[in-house]
Amino acid sequence: MHTISELLDYLERFAPLRLAAEWDNVGLLLGDRSAAVARVMTCLTVTPESAAEAIEQRADLIVTHHPIFFKPVRRVTTESSEGAMLYALARAGVNVYSPHTAFDNTVGGINDQLAALLALTKVEPLRKSPGPKQMKLVVFVPESDLARVSEAMFAAGAGVIGEYRECSFRLAGLGTFHGSEASNPTLGQKGQREQVEEWRLEVLCPESCLPAIVAAMRQAHSYEEPAFDVYPLVSLASSQGEGRIGLLPSPISVNELATRVRQGLNCGLVQLIGDPQRLVSRVAIVCGAGGEFLRDAVRSGAEVLLTGEARFHDALSAKAEGITLLLPGHYATERPAVEWLAKKIQTDWPALQVWCSQRERDPVEPL
């Protein structure tokens, strides 16, 4: 029998939660990682309808794109529709997990799937994320401490570069010190200048791990006062980020592009802000509600921004900036991906029963 924890580890390898937007609320939002899992339902949003389906079909886990909590919750009671829904899920033992913008942004995620739908080439993030904040820690150690200190720092999270770990640089040299009468030197005598053969040991450290790594170094070091330096490093833009931008195989009219979107997403109305006869080739993509990325799209030279929905004033800004907006709907840009995710989980975890919610519907319907 598999556990929730095992399945979530798998999901987080595909869509690491560090890729989520800072404002987002992702991960296991309701439940118990140690619980067993046999039945999994995916959906775009947990609604009273999809929640009832999960309970009736005895789902152990809902993987929902949209989180169930965006704001602090003061109480969960049956006095509100949302509280009644969450209370029912908890009583039925249904766990709820959301990858949300981590799923949007990951390689092979929703924005990449939309880019593939349009056969875009030279695809890259629309808004690149800064690289992780790194520090360089340099510590001076006698040879007798070298292995012990480096192992302690590695264990605390130092020395990771991409897919490599336990990375360091080591250079032999001479160190000097003069201990006061109150000192208790490990090597040499107090009250006189000593010269000791030492190693300069350099490692990279994530900024968030630095206090723990320094503490581990001090614990492993034999010196009463280890000498060390900490250097902040400049963060360069990474290859990851939010949204996508790329080139169509050849220029086409906005009207033809809208037709491709409508057919590819199997949706109805596609709203347009701009000239339908305009020839375009450079397309920006943000699934869901991507109006906040309009400035990024303009700055990146996009001629079209494809997103699910946009506010009225974003539409006015697009007209003023001369960029076309294509809006097939929030649901249309994201629901196919949660259907795809159900198939992916089922393929990779054949012992589970996995399905995408059958009761979920787009709340916006054309007349």
Steps between C-alpha positions, in 0.01 A plus 500: 500500500633842404491803730405861440862594573634277221260645245571858606875441470432390141285807427758733650777350286291585193388844623739616776316728739789749492375595152173632643436875517580663835133586564381144432389234748621164375566152637293275723223728627275246670590154623764263626817411308517160670151398382459223243393593148324282244260739322594844365288767332639803320303818439546864417320625812349338808134600485199352682439289187854367462532449877179296507632290211826432685312393812250280314777336294709445818799700380793502741660802337385796293770664290346839428662766289353788699570499875212464746652768727625838380431701815541414870206287618350583838255210517377200302134439582187401313366853539651600164500313169881494487525385862242226444693378196835490682348341809343227286833430328680477834237268649526275195880487526556668164842664477543811282819603320558797269803560274339811340762741360775238544302293244460811282873571497672162502658342193219312327240687707195695389675789326732262317199295390334811359822592320515150351136530392599798283827332388703793633876488455780667698280484808625660821348640820314828458602616848827337596555416864812623675744226580510367855662732752841352568784580734862385496638380831878486535646339811861435598569163657800289600540184296382288793161680486459512122292186448291546814414866432420448132276200572312699766438789259391265220255332734354842591433588134822653369678414177207447261544622140225392266492122486826471694548489876795507741670763281785696656833666425806435717832682503791440736673794668639646820297667772623707792347598832603651834286389793440722803557381855128414516513282188516121486649413158461150360841528335807685628532720808315809619691822539709454187449508124452157346522387139287201399452309176131532412256440218275766347168317457236668280138388454182650356206533738135582440432819694220331691736225622793722595433518878471121525813448289705744709378331818597158361842634403561644847390174662741292289794742513761443772602867526369709786435786249479369141594759239245519220361742240152526348462656153156588357475404132313672219189304393480453124173435316423129481359302207175462694217743550137589446310500171653420164591687182592355164467517124234353272640288214397780262305826529122458499203726554358549848174356368675178392686482832170533686359214293795280592451585867127427485556165327797401715323574827163379375342814637232732374536875491849651488494868594728731306651838575673622186490476122392150381681549166835590653786263412681375809782259581622572856255369759502527880304247707372512857237247602207607718481869586812657352421869478780583743748370239395752235798724571736200479349402165543852360856522632582163337378614159195274490235587242238284671433403860295182530348471846175373645351826618590863556347796679333785311784740573756243384311486170520879471873488577551234232332721238712794606820292483411349163509140618223253415322305774343158436274389785350148465401488869666406826347152504592431136869573550542280809243219507672295221816490711329347804347238267851432368634481858247231591618290204865556593447390861302195385777400258779544754303350792302209348401364844294814562159592360525851359244716323428864426182641651199426283274753670724801458367758256605843379292744708499742204263384228414681175129546427 
